[in-house]
Amino acid sequence: MRATKIVATLGPASSSPEMLERMIRGGVDVVRLNFSHGKAQDHIDRAMLVREVAARAGKAVAIMADLQGPKIRVGKFEGGKTELVAGQPFILDAARTEPGNNDIVGLDYKDLPRDVRPGDTLLLNDGLLRLTVDKVIGDQVHTTVRVGGELSNNKGINKAGGGLTAPALTAKDMEDIRTAMSFQCDYLAVSFPKSATDMEMARQLANVAGEPFRHKPALIAKIERSEAIPVLEQILRASDGIMVARGDLAVEVGNAAVPALQKRMIRMARELDKVVITATQMMESMIVNAVPTRAEVSDVANAVLDGTDAVMLSAETAAGRYPLETVEQMAAIALEAEAADDVSIETDFANKRFGRIDQSIAMGALFTAHHLGCKAILALTESGSTALWMSRHRIKVPIYGLTSQETSQRRMTLYRNVRPLLMPKMTDRDEALAAAEKLLVDLGVLKPGDTYAITCGEPMGYPGGTNMLKVCRVG
C-alpha cells in the first residue's frame, strides 16, 4: 500500500474517460485542473467527468483547482518567436500593442517599468534567458541580453530575488474561484502568494462563493516567490497546505537553493499539521519518453523520503505521450522509497506537547499501533482532522479515515498514509465500531486474529470530539 499520494494534471492527453479511469486505477489520488488554460465551462465539464469516472472506478478522488495568478509575461511576436543574442539590447515595452520583433516586445504585465531599477536581472522563459536592466524610460525597460536564446509568445518574466508587485489574486482569479466553487473543488491552489493576507483573502472569497453550496474548500499556497520564504510560517498557518512550486521559485531564488528549501518546507508543513505537495518537472522527460531518467527517479524518491504528502505531475499527464505510464512509474518509485524509510516514532514524539484531547488520542493510537504491530489504525472522523494529525507522523501501519461526509473523504485523499472510506453516520458507539471492523474485513484489510487500533468520539458525530482509543482483535 502506497502512502505518498499522486496529483495529476488533466489536459488533452488525459481528458478522455477511458484514459482518466486508467490513470485513477493506476494510482492518481488528486486531479488538478489548471485554470491557466481553458474556459470556465471546460473546467466544470472536466470536474463532472472526474467525479463520474472516480465513482465508476470505486475510488475517492479529490479535485484541486489551480488558479492562474498574475500574468507576468511578454507579449506576442510577429513570427511567434524571436532569437535574443547575448550582448545585444532588447526593450520590454508596457505600452506596446503591436507584435514584437528582434528589438522590442510588449508586456502583459504593465507595472514592470515601476518594479525594476538599473542593475536588476530579469529572467525569461523559466530562467533560460537572462537580461540586465540598463534604464527605464517611461513605459520602456531597456535591457542588455546576458544569456540569449529563443523567446516565443507569452513567456514568463521573473525578477531575480523577487520584488514584482503583482497581486496574488487577479480579477480572473476571483471569477475562477466562483467557477471552482460551482463544482465544489476540494482544494483551491493559490498562485504567487506573498503573505498570509493573500491566503486569508482567497479563503474569504472562496467561502463566500461556496456559501450557496455549503462548501468550504481547503486552501493550498503555492510557494513560488522569494518574498514568501521569510514569511513561510505565517502563510502556512493561514493555509491548509502548501505546494513546493519549484519552477518559479527556482528562477527567483536560484536553482541551488531549492533542494534545501524543499526539505525545510516539507518539515515545517508537517510540524504545523499542514499538507504539502512537491511539484514541477518531477518526471519531465516522460513527456516524450516512456521511461524516466535516473535523476527523476531520485528526485521523486527524495521527496518521498523527505515526508511529502504528495508528488505532482503537470505537463507529463496533461500533454505528454505517456500519461498512464508516468503515473505507474511514479507510484512504483514511491513504494520503493517508502519501503526503505526508517521509522522511529519515539524520536518523532520527542518534545511534543498536545493541548487537545483529540490530538492526544490520535498520537496515542500511533504509538500503540506501532508497538503492538497492529494491522491498521481506524479513525472514525467527521472532519478528517484526526486522520490528518495521525498522518503527520511516519508509521508503517496504514491509517483508515472512516467518515460519513463525502467532502471529508475526498479531502483525506491528499493525506499521506491515509485511506479514506465512506461509512454511514451512526449515533451508537458500539454499532459504529462493529460496522467499521466489518467494513475493513470485507475489504480484506483485516482478517481473524488481526489486531487494530480504533479511535472515535463520544457522543458520536461531532467534529473535533475524538476522545476514545480502543485496541481490538478481529474474532
Secondary structure, DSSP 8 states (H G I E B T S, - for coil): ---SEEEEE-STTT-SHHHHHHHHHHT--EEEEETTSS-HHHHHHHHHHHHHHHHHHT---EEEEE------BB--BTTSEEEE-TT-EEEEETT--S-B-SSEEEBS-TTHHHH--TT-EEEETTTTEEEEEEEEETTEEEEEEEE-EEEETT-BEEETT------SS-HHHHHHHHHHHHTT-SEEEESS--SHHHHHHHHHHHHHHHGGGT---EEEEEE-SGGGTTTHHHHHHTSSEEEEEHHHHHHHH-GGGHHHHHHHHHHHHHHTT-EEEEESSTTGGGGT-SS--HHHHHHHHHHHHHT-SEEEESHHHHT-S-HHHHHHHHHHHHHHHHHT----HHHHHTT----SHHHHHHHHHHHHHHHHT-SEEEEE-SSSHHHHHHHTS--SS-EEEEES-HHHHHHGGGSTTEEEEE----S-HHHHHHHHHHHHHHTTS--TT-EEEEEEESSTT-TT-EEEEEEEE--
